Each structure stands twice: as structure tokens, then as C-alpha cells.
Amino acid sequence: MRLRGICLDLWNTLAFTDTDPSPIRTLAGAFGLADRPDWRLVIEQAMMTRRLPGIGAAIDAISRQTGNEPSGGWTRRDLILMWGKACNQNRLYPDAVPTLRRLGRGGGIGLSLG
């Protein structure tokens, strides 16, 4: 069977954000999850398992999932602004584009790299 496509996760696969504080850890803290061993799973289930129109909807989903509103000095608006700032600082790993191009040439997969 011929390979027709590849779907890759963006964060920590092709790109990274090294902002401080980490946007995901900030969400965990704002929703009282930081001390829970399953905090990543809770956030993943709330905002990474379905299509959402934006970070505001993701924050609302975390709130529904946890039954908590943002706290610790964070408002919904603050979290949206923090997330946007972090997203504006995303960077591709140095080998991401060359690797994708090699995959495209070797596997005959058309790529659109913005």
C-alpha cells in the first residue's frame, strides 16, 4: 500500500515553546492541578482530544473537566493572553523542515511548509 500522508503533532514534535512559565504548567496551576500526578492527562482529556475553536474554548473545557475556575491570580483573560504570547514564541526544531523535506522527496508525499 502506498503511503498517502503523515499527520504529526506540532508541540514537542516539530516545534517547541521554551517560555517561562510553561503554558501547560500554568494552566495546571491555575486550575489547581499542579500537585496531581495525573495533571497532564486531565489537561489532555479536556483540550487535546477534540477540535476546539481556540484557547478560550480550551480553558472552558478544562474548567468543565475539573469543576474549577482559574485561580491563583489567573483570570480566563490572563490565561488567554499568556497562551497567545507563548504561541507567538513557538520555534521549529532546527531539523524539522529538512526532515520533512526528506520525507517528502523520499516518500513522494507532497508537503506544504508555511
C-alpha positions as CSV (number, residue, x, y, z in Angstrom):
1,M,0.0,0.0,0.0
2,R,1.3,3.5,-0.9
3,L,1.7,6.0,1.9
4,R,-0.8,8.8,1.4
5,G,0.0,11.1,4.3
6,I,1.6,11.7,7.6
7,C,0.0,13.5,10.5
8,L,2.3,15.0,13.1
9,D,1.6,16.7,16.4
10,L,3.1,20.1,16.5
11,W,4.2,20.7,20.1
12,N,7.4,19.0,21.1
13,T,7.4,17.1,17.9
14,L,8.1,19.7,15.2
15,A,8.1,22.8,17.4
16,F,8.7,23.9,20.9
17,T,8.0,26.8,23.2
18,D,10.6,27.5,25.9
19,T,8.7,30.3,27.6
20,D,8.7,30.6,31.4
21,P,6.4,29.7,32.8
22,S,5.4,26.8,30.6
23,P,1.9,27.4,29.2
24,I,0.7,23.9,30.0
25,R,2.1,24.1,33.6
26,T,0.5,27.5,34.0
27,L,-2.9,26.0,33.1
28,A,-2.3,23.2,35.5
29,G,-1.5,25.6,38.3
30,A,-4.4,27.9,37.5
31,F,-6.9,25.1,37.7
32,G,-5.4,23.5,40.9
33,L,-3.9,20.5,39.1
34,A,-0.2,21.1,39.6
35,D,0.2,18.8,42.5
36,R,-1.8,16.0,41.0
37,P,0.3,13.2,39.4
38,D,-2.3,13.0,36.5
39,W,-2.4,16.7,35.7
40,R,-1.1,16.2,32.2
41,L,-3.8,13.6,31.5
42,V,-6.5,15.9,32.8
43,I,-5.5,18.7,30.5
44,E,-5.0,16.4,27.6
45,Q,-8.5,14.9,28.0
46,A,-10.0,18.4,28.4
47,M,-8.4,20.2,25.5
48,M,-6.3,17.9,23.3
49,T,-8.7,15.2,22.3
50,R,-11.1,17.2,20.2
51,R,-11.2,20.1,17.9
52,L,-11.7,23.4,19.7
53,P,-12.0,26.8,18.1
54,G,-9.3,28.4,20.3
55,I,-7.7,28.6,23.7
56,G,-10.7,30.3,25.2
57,A,-12.8,27.2,24.5
58,A,-9.9,25.0,25.8
59,I,-9.9,26.9,29.0
60,D,-13.6,26.5,29.3
61,A,-13.2,22.8,28.7
62,I,-10.6,22.5,31.4
63,S,-12.9,24.3,33.8
64,R,-15.7,21.9,33.0
65,Q,-13.4,18.9,33.3
66,T,-12.0,20.0,36.7
67,G,-15.1,21.8,38.1
68,N,-12.8,24.7,38.9
69,E,-12.4,28.3,37.7
70,P,-9.0,29.7,37.1
71,S,-7.4,30.9,40.4
72,G,-4.0,31.8,41.9
73,G,-4.1,35.2,40.4
74,W,-5.0,34.0,36.9
75,T,-8.2,35.0,35.2
76,R,-9.6,33.5,32.0
77,R,-8.4,36.6,30.1
78,D,-4.9,36.4,31.6
79,L,-4.6,32.7,30.6
80,I,-5.7,33.5,27.0
81,L,-3.1,36.3,26.8
82,M,-0.4,34.1,28.3
83,W,-1.2,31.3,25.8
84,G,-1.1,33.8,22.9
85,K,2.2,35.2,24.0
86,A,3.7,31.7,24.3
87,C,2.3,30.7,20.9
88,N,4.0,33.7,19.3
89,Q,7.3,32.4,20.6
90,N,7.0,28.9,19.1
91,R,10.0,27.8,17.2
92,L,10.6,24.9,14.9
93,Y,13.3,22.4,15.9
94,P,16.3,23.0,13.7
95,D,15.9,19.6,12.0
96,A,12.1,19.8,11.5
97,V,11.9,21.3,8.0
98,P,14.9,19.4,6.5
99,T,13.5,16.1,7.8
100,L,10.0,16.8,6.4
101,R,11.5,17.7,3.0
102,R,13.5,14.5,3.0
103,L,10.3,12.5,3.9
104,G,8.5,14.3,1.0
105,R,11.2,13.6,-1.6
106,G,11.8,10.0,-0.5
107,G,8.2,9.0,0.0
108,G,6.6,11.1,-2.7
109,I,4.5,13.0,-0.2
110,G,3.6,16.5,-1.2
111,L,4.3,19.0,1.6
112,S,3.2,22.4,2.2
113,L,5.5,24.2,4.6
114,G,4.4,27.7,5.5
